């Protein structure tokens, strides 16, 4: 069984939605780094325990009352060896954050979680998701086909290391994606 902290309140999705309504239409870069580092730390711990989250997205990043981010909802998690920690075997999660290999029906891996972090980072730093569509099927098609606008084009003002980490996380080849520790560095 899983023991999880009970949390209520806002999520990072709520914060990103509010940021979209501000001048610039995106999250604060420093705040984004804080949130991403917390998520990456949680994923590094999960990975060390052999756990793949499988549903990393802003709606699963809870914010404590004082704004501290925590990765939650391990309800779809599985062990890296393939043992489901929940009863579903379906490809679930929000389609915009699902890695292409998962959308193609392959098993989740820690690299799949890193793709999701890359999508979250892209969204927070640019104010737009890299893969969109008018329906779930269209979003899945966009994820499978690729072709998003590179973060270098949308935010050339970001430090090169940040842009590189996001670009690597969105690599179509899971072997090219960074580990949580590499991304955080």
Backbone as CSV, one residue per row, in Angstrom:
resi,resn,N_x,N_y,N_z,CA_x,CA_y,CA_z,C_x,C_y,C_z
1,UNK,0.840,-1.172,0.000,0.000,0.000,0.000,0.880,1.227,0.000
2,UNK,0.318,2.329,-0.345,1.016,3.603,-0.344,0.487,4.466,0.785
3,UNK,1.388,5.159,1.455,1.008,6.128,2.472,1.366,7.497,1.907
4,UNK,0.372,8.350,1.777,0.579,9.662,1.188,0.111,10.749,2.139
5,UNK,0.792,11.878,2.076,0.399,13.034,2.881,-0.921,13.589,2.353
6,UNK,-1.821,13.892,3.272,-3.093,14.500,2.866,-2.865,15.987,2.712
7,UNK,-3.209,16.486,1.539,-3.004,17.902,1.267,-4.259,18.480,0.642
8,UNK,-4.451,19.743,0.860,-5.566,20.431,0.225,-5.052,21.770,-0.276
9,UNK,-5.856,22.401,-1.066,-5.480,23.731,-1.513,-5.116,23.798,-2.972
10,UNK,-4.197,24.694,-3.275,-3.825,24.984,-4.663,-2.838,23.980,-5.224
11,UNK,-2.846,23.939,-6.542,-1.864,23.148,-7.272,-1.037,24.091,-8.137
12,UNK,0.038,23.567,-8.703,0.826,24.382,-9.605,0.021,24.701,-10.868
13,UNK,-0.920,23.830,-11.234,-1.806,24.132,-12.370,-2.605,25.398,-12.092
14,UNK,-3.078,25.553,-10.862,-3.803,26.779,-10.487,-2.886,27.993,-10.623
15,UNK,-1.659,27.843,-10.155,-0.701,28.945,-10.212,-0.362,29.304,-11.670
16,UNK,-0.183,28.288,-12.517,0.108,28.537,-13.932,-1.073,29.208,-14.631
17,UNK,-2.271,28.796,-14.276,-3.484,29.408,-14.854,-3.550,30.892,-14.469
18,UNK,-3.241,31.204,-13.208,-3.225,32.602,-12.768,-2.129,33.383,-13.488
19,UNK,-0.975,32.776,-13.647,0.149,33.438,-14.319,-0.176,33.745,-15.773
20,UNK,-0.978,32.877,-16.403,-1.349,33.090,-17.804,-2.154,34.373,-17.984
21,UNK,-2.771,34.846,-16.911,-3.598,36.067,-16.964,-2.795,37.336,-16.680
22,UNK,-1.508,37.191,-16.403,-0.668,38.336,-16.070,0.068,38.825,-17.316
23,UNK,0.637,40.030,-17.252,1.461,40.479,-18.382,2.588,39.472,-18.626
24,UNK,2.794,39.114,-19.855,3.791,38.100,-20.184,3.173,36.723,-20.321
25,UNK,2.078,36.483,-19.597,1.316,35.251,-19.730,2.016,33.975,-19.327
26,UNK,3.001,34.089,-18.448,3.708,32.881,-18.023,4.150,33.017,-16.569
27,UNK,4.596,31.901,-16.015,5.032,31.875,-14.625,6.350,32.625,-14.460
28,UNK,6.599,33.056,-13.252,7.869,33.676,-12.891,8.985,32.642,-13.018
29,UNK,10.090,33.007,-13.650,11.185,32.060,-13.878,11.773,31.506,-12.584
30,UNK,11.969,32.366,-11.584,12.539,31.890,-10.322,11.580,30.917,-9.628
31,UNK,10.303,31.238,-9.643,9.305,30.347,-9.043,9.293,29.016,-9.790
32,UNK,9.379,29.061,-11.103,9.401,27.836,-11.906,10.584,26.961,-11.517
33,UNK,11.742,27.567,-11.316,12.924,26.786,-10.918,12.699,26.111,-9.560
34,UNK,12.099,26.833,-8.632,11.832,26.266,-7.299,10.899,25.058,-7.414
35,UNK,9.821,25.223,-8.167,8.849,24.134,-8.318,9.493,22.947,-9.024
36,UNK,10.193,23.213,-10.115,10.821,22.108,-10.855,11.839,21.366,-10.004
37,UNK,12.625,22.089,-9.225,13.617,21.417,-8.369,12.943,20.524,-7.331
38,UNK,11.814,20.958,-6.792,11.080,20.120,-5.830,10.544,18.864,-6.514
39,UNK,9.989,19.019,-7.708,9.468,17.873,-8.462,10.604,16.920,-8.814
40,UNK,11.714,17.470,-9.274,12.859,16.638,-9.654,13.427,15.893,-8.451
41,UNK,13.444,16.541,-7.304,13.911,15.878,-6.080,13.001,14.699,-5.728
42,UNK,11.688,14.908,-5.828,10.735,13.825,-5.548,10.903,12.681,-6.541
43,UNK,11.106,13.010,-7.813,11.282,11.958,-8.823,12.595,11.213,-8.624
44,UNK,13.634,11.909,-8.177,14.899,11.238,-7.892,14.716,10.236,-6.753
45,UNK,13.978,10.634,-5.714,13.704,9.722,-4.594,12.877,8.527,-5.053
46,UNK,11.851,8.800,-5.856,11.010,7.718,-6.361,11.836,6.759,-7.206
47,UNK,12.660,7.312,-8.067,13.503,6.493,-8.939,14.446,5.619,-8.117
48,UNK,15.009,6.180,-7.053,15.907,5.413,-6.180,15.178,4.235,-5.539
49,UNK,13.870,4.380,-5.362,13.057,3.304,-4.787,12.470,2.395,-5.868
50,UNK,12.793,2.677,-7.122,12.288,1.855,-8.214,10.856,2.169,-8.596
51,UNK,10.423,3.406,-8.355,9.036,3.795,-8.630,8.985,4.787,-9.784
52,UNK,8.069,4.542,-10.718,7.791,5.461,-11.816,6.446,6.108,-11.516
53,UNK,6.374,7.428,-11.524,5.154,8.148,-11.150,4.020,7.937,-12.153
54,UNK,4.277,8.116,-13.434,3.349,7.918,-14.558,2.292,8.993,-14.735
55,UNK,2.233,10.015,-13.908,1.225,11.063,-14.080,1.748,12.414,-13.594
56,UNK,2.975,12.747,-14.010,3.571,14.018,-13.623,2.931,15.122,-14.464
57,UNK,2.328,16.078,-13.781,1.673,17.211,-14.441,1.450,18.294,-13.390
58,UNK,1.221,19.536,-13.808,1.044,20.618,-12.829,-0.093,20.377,-11.842
59,UNK,-1.136,19.681,-12.255,-2.249,19.405,-11.357,-1.898,18.434,-10.244
60,UNK,-0.764,17.741,-10.374,-0.311,16.817,-9.336,0.845,17.379,-8.516
61,UNK,1.125,18.659,-8.708,2.107,19.348,-7.866,1.306,20.219,-6.916
62,UNK,1.212,19.763,-5.696,0.453,20.479,-4.675,1.327,21.576,-4.066
63,UNK,0.682,22.654,-3.655,1.373,23.752,-2.999,0.850,23.845,-1.571
64,UNK,1.775,23.776,-0.619,1.357,23.903,0.771,0.841,25.324,0.993
65,UNK,0.278,25.561,2.167,-0.257,26.889,2.473,0.805,27.983,2.350
66,UNK,2.073,27.624,2.596,3.134,28.620,2.450,3.843,28.518,1.099
67,UNK,3.219,27.807,0.142,3.701,27.780,-1.237,4.758,26.753,-1.566
68,UNK,5.075,25.866,-0.630,6.088,24.844,-0.887,5.499,23.780,-1.817
69,UNK,6.179,23.498,-2.949,5.657,22.506,-3.891,5.994,21.079,-3.463
70,UNK,5.028,20.179,-3.667,5.214,18.761,-3.364,4.553,17.950,-4.472
71,UNK,5.285,16.984,-5.001,4.722,16.112,-6.027,3.792,15.121,-5.352
72,UNK,2.555,15.091,-5.802,1.566,14.206,-5.205,0.972,13.254,-6.208
73,UNK,-0.083,12.616,-5.786,-0.857,11.692,-6.605,-0.003,10.606,-7.242
74,UNK,0.530,9.749,-6.396,1.250,8.589,-6.883,0.275,7.441,-7.145
75,UNK,-0.985,7.779,-7.357,-2.027,6.774,-7.561,-1.867,5.945,-8.810
76,UNK,-1.107,6.409,-9.802,-0.858,5.623,-11.006,0.552,5.048,-11.035
77,UNK,1.284,5.207,-9.936,2.680,4.779,-9.901,2.822,3.275,-10.095
78,UNK,4.008,2.894,-10.582,4.341,1.474,-10.712,5.810,1.312,-10.395
79,UNK,6.187,0.104,-10.071,7.597,-0.147,-9.836,8.305,-0.185,-11.178
80,UNK,9.569,0.197,-11.188,10.326,0.236,-12.435,10.444,-1.158,-13.038
81,UNK,10.281,-2.190,-12.227,10.318,-3.554,-12.731,9.043,-3.968,-13.428
82,UNK,8.033,-3.109,-13.387,6.807,-3.382,-14.123,5.622,-3.729,-13.252
83,UNK,5.814,-3.915,-11.948,4.693,-4.254,-11.077,3.849,-3.020,-10.830
84,UNK,2.581,-3.122,-11.169,1.679,-1.993,-10.953,1.469,-1.803,-9.466
85,UNK,1.546,-0.581,-9.016,1.253,-0.263,-7.626,-0.200,0.156,-7.479
86,UNK,-0.890,0.225,-8.620,-2.317,0.492,-8.643,-2.935,-0.537,-9.572
87,UNK,-4.257,-0.550,-9.670,-4.934,-1.609,-10.410,-5.122,-1.336,-11.895
88,UNK,-4.809,-0.166,-12.357,-5.043,0.127,-13.763,-3.858,-0.279,-14.619
89,UNK,-4.117,-0.662,-15.845,-3.069,-0.960,-16.799,-3.182,-0.053,-17.999
90,UNK,-4.061,0.921,-17.926,-4.318,1.808,-19.050,-3.283,2.921,-19.116
91,UNK,-3.127,3.498,-20.293,-2.318,4.700,-20.433,-3.205,5.846,-19.971
92,UNK,-2.934,6.320,-18.783,-3.736,7.387,-18.205,-2.891,8.636,-18.049
93,UNK,-3.400,9.580,-17.327,-2.707,10.837,-17.162,-3.238,11.833,-18.170
94,UNK,-2.806,13.047,-18.036,-3.227,14.073,-18.982,-2.425,13.906,-20.259
95,UNK,-3.112,13.824,-21.370,-2.478,13.518,-22.646,-1.366,14.489,-23.008
96,UNK,-1.492,15.754,-22.647,-0.473,16.748,-23.002,0.870,16.452,-22.352
97,UNK,0.883,15.666,-21.277,2.107,15.396,-20.529,2.620,13.970,-20.718
98,UNK,1.934,13.175,-21.520,2.304,11.769,-21.719,3.401,11.669,-22.773
99,UNK,4.461,10.956,-22.447,5.591,10.781,-23.357,5.169,10.021,-24.617
100,UNK,5.834,10.280,-25.734,5.442,9.628,-26.985,5.481,8.103,-26.927
101,UNK,6.442,7.556,-26.229,6.504,6.090,-26.135,5.312,5.533,-25.364
102,UNK,4.850,6.270,-24.370,3.650,5.864,-23.626,2.418,5.983,-24.498
103,UNK,2.327,7.078,-25.266,1.189,7.276,-26.173,1.151,6.188,-27.230
104,UNK,2.318,5.626,-27.548,2.406,4.546,-28.531,2.172,3.180,-27.898
105,UNK,1.889,3.146,-26.594,1.532,1.894,-25.936,2.651,1.194,-25.196
106,UNK,3.834,1.799,-25.118,4.941,1.182,-24.393,4.814,1.447,-22.896
107,UNK,5.548,0.687,-22.128,5.514,0.827,-20.671,6.174,2.117,-20.220
108,UNK,5.728,2.593,-19.082,6.306,3.790,-18.468,7.668,3.466,-17.889
109,UNK,8.560,4.439,-17.965,9.898,4.339,-17.395,10.204,5.655,-16.695
110,UNK,11.297,5.733,-15.946,11.682,7.027,-15.384,11.869,8.100,-16.468
111,UNK,12.298,7.702,-17.657,12.453,8.663,-18.758,11.107,9.238,-19.189
112,UNK,10.046,8.456,-19.061,8.706,8.955,-19.378,8.316,10.080,-18.416
113,UNK,8.662,9.900,-17.145,8.402,10.955,-16.165,9.190,12.218,-16.512
114,UNK,10.412,12.042,-17.019,11.228,13.207,-17.367,10.651,13.962,-18.560
115,UNK,10.027,13.245,-19.491,9.325,13.925,-20.592,8.260,14.849,-20.003
116,UNK,7.491,14.316,-19.056,6.420,15.103,-18.437,6.968,16.344,-17.745
117,UNK,8.118,16.208,-17.081,8.758,17.364,-16.459,9.154,18.375,-17.536
118,UNK,9.653,17.878,-18.663,10.014,18.763,-19.761,8.824,19.549,-20.280
119,UNK,7.665,18.891,-20.388,6.452,19.572,-20.841,6.045,20.632,-19.822
120,UNK,6.087,20.276,-18.531,5.743,21.259,-17.493,6.683,22.455,-17.528
121,UNK,7.978,22.191,-17.672,8.961,23.271,-17.703,8.724,24.175,-18.912
122,UNK,8.507,23.580,-20.064,8.236,24.341,-21.285,7.012,25.233,-21.082
123,UNK,5.960,24.647,-20.536,4.720,25.384,-20.312,4.930,26.559,-19.355
124,UNK,5.653,26.311,-18.263,5.857,27.357,-17.264,6.751,28.473,-17.802
125,UNK,7.826,28.111,-18.492,8.768,29.107,-18.990,8.250,29.885,-20.200
126,UNK,7.322,29.282,-20.971,6.855,29.959,-22.186,5.415,30.442,-22.101
127,UNK,4.627,29.881,-21.211,3.213,30.226,-21.130,2.358,29.422,-22.085
128,UNK,2.938,28.431,-22.768,2.196,27.597,-23.720,2.695,26.163,-23.648
129,UNK,1.803,25.234,-23.826,2.214,23.827,-23.890,2.867,23.557,-25.249
130,UNK,3.836,22.666,-25.279,4.495,22.380,-26.562,3.605,21.608,-27.534
131,UNK,2.688,20.798,-27.008,1.841,19.949,-27.850,0.380,20.219,-27.503
132,UNK,-0.381,20.636,-28.500,-1.774,21.008,-28.273,-2.646,20.424,-29.370
133,UNK,-3.942,20.536,-29.177,-4.914,20.098,-30.169,-6.313,20.372,-29.666
134,UNK,-7.279,20.204,-30.565,-8.678,20.479,-30.236,-9.373,19.320,-29.529
135,UNK,-8.701,18.169,-29.451,-9.274,16.993,-28.796,-8.138,16.181,-28.203
136,UNK,-8.498,15.209,-27.365,-7.477,14.327,-26.791,-6.710,13.617,-27.901
137,UNK,-7.415,13.173,-28.918,-6.764,12.477,-30.036,-5.786,13.396,-30.758
138,UNK,-6.164,14.658,-30.930,-5.281,15.608,-31.599,-4.027,15.889,-30.766
139,UNK,-4.182,15.959,-29.453,-3.031,16.167,-28.580,-2.107,14.959,-28.656
140,UNK,-2.662,13.761,-28.587,-1.847,12.549,-28.689,-1.119,12.522,-30.032
141,UNK,-1.810,12.890,-31.101,-1.190,12.942,-32.422,-0.012,13.926,-32.424
142,UNK,-0.204,15.093,-31.821,0.864,16.086,-31.752,2.060,15.558,-30.971
143,UNK,1.800,14.855,-29.853,2.882,14.266,-29.061,3.617,13.220,-29.884
144,UNK,2.876,12.374,-30.585,3.495,11.309,-31.384,4.296,11.862,-32.556
145,UNK,3.804,12.936,-33.165,4.466,13.498,-34.348,5.585,14.473,-34.006
146,UNK,5.526,15.069,-32.820,6.539,16.055,-32.452,6.298,17.363,-33.179
147,UNK,7.347,18.073,-33.428,7.234,19.297,-34.200,6.835,20.526,-33.419
148,UNK,7.095,20.574,-32.138,6.775,21.769,-31.368,7.793,22.881,-31.650
149,UNK,7.427,24.095,-31.289,8.347,25.224,-31.419,9.424,25.064,-30.345
150,UNK,10.698,25.024,-30.713,11.762,24.849,-29.712,11.742,25.960,-28.663
151,UNK,12.099,25.606,-27.452,12.133,26.601,-26.372,13.164,27.679,-26.683
152,UNK,14.211,27.328,-27.428,15.202,28.331,-27.828,14.552,29.460,-28.628
153,UNK,13.540,29.130,-29.432,12.846,30.140,-30.228,11.879,30.969,-29.390
154,UNK,11.234,30.327,-28.417,10.240,31.037,-27.595,10.867,31.856,-26.478
155,UNK,11.976,31.356,-25.912,12.603,32.027,-24.767,14.128,32.056,-24.902
156,UNK,14.649,32.746,-25.919,16.099,32.806,-26.079,16.791,33.516,-24.912
157,UNK,16.017,34.239,-24.092,16.573,34.952,-22.944,16.852,34.051,-21.747
158,UNK,16.317,32.831,-21.750,16.589,31.899,-20.648,18.047,31.461,-20.699
159,UNK,18.644,31.161,-19.551,20.011,30.640,-19.572,20.116,29.384,-20.457
160,UNK,21.237,29.250,-21.119,21.445,28.131,-22.049,21.245,26.783,-21.359
161,UNK,21.668,26.663,-20.106,21.525,25.402,-19.386,20.072,25.024,-19.166
162,UNK,19.232,26.018,-18.900,17.802,25.768,-18.705,17.186,25.304,-20.021
163,UNK,17.488,26.036,-21.090,16.942,25.666,-22.405,17.414,24.277,-22.810
164,UNK,18.664,23.957,-22.525,19.205,22.641,-22.864,18.511,21.533,-22.077
165,UNK,18.271,21.759,-20.786,17.600,20.750,-19.953,16.188,20.469,-20.463
166,UNK,15.468,21.520,-20.813,14.102,21.346,-21.322,14.141,20.626,-22.670
167,UNK,15.052,21.021,-23.525,15.177,20.383,-24.841,15.513,18.905,-24.704
168,UNK,16.446,18.577,-23.825,16.805,17.159,-23.608,15.631,16.377,-23.038
169,UNK,14.890,16.974,-22.118,13.747,16.278,-21.520,12.689,15.965,-22.569
170,UNK,12.593,16.808,-23.598,11.605,16.594,-24.657,12.188,15.823,-25.843
171,UNK,13.304,15.161,-25.626,13.887,14.332,-26.677,12.952,13.168,-26.992
172,UNK,12.787,12.881,-28.254,11.937,11.765,-28.668,12.566,10.445,-28.251
173,UNK,13.878,10.415,-28.071,14.603,9.217,-27.651,14.702,9.224,-26.122
174,UNK,14.011,8.305,-25.453,14.042,8.295,-23.982,15.456,8.192,-23.410
175,UNK,16.362,7.556,-24.133,17.746,7.406,-23.656,18.485,8.743,-23.600
176,UNK,18.004,9.733,-24.334,18.647,11.049,-24.378,18.133,11.998,-23.304
177,UNK,17.063,11.618,-22.635,16.484,12.492,-21.610,17.350,12.508,-20.354
178,UNK,17.395,13.647,-19.677,18.210,13.727,-18.465,17.566,12.978,-17.300
179,UNK,18.382,12.623,-16.344,17.869,12.112,-15.074,17.356,13.317,-14.282
180,UNK,16.615,13.087,-13.203,16.193,14.231,-12.387,17.393,15.059,-11.878
181,UNK,18.459,14.379,-11.508,19.629,15.081,-10.996,20.280,15.922,-12.094
182,UNK,20.370,15.377,-13.311,20.954,16.122,-14.433,20.105,17.332,-14.782
183,UNK,18.800,17.155,-14.803,17.898,18.264,-15.128,18.049,19.371,-14.078
184,UNK,18.047,18.993,-12.814,18.154,19.984,-11.735,19.473,20.748,-11.798
185,UNK,20.534,20.068,-12.164,21.846,20.728,-12.263,21.830,21.755,-13.369
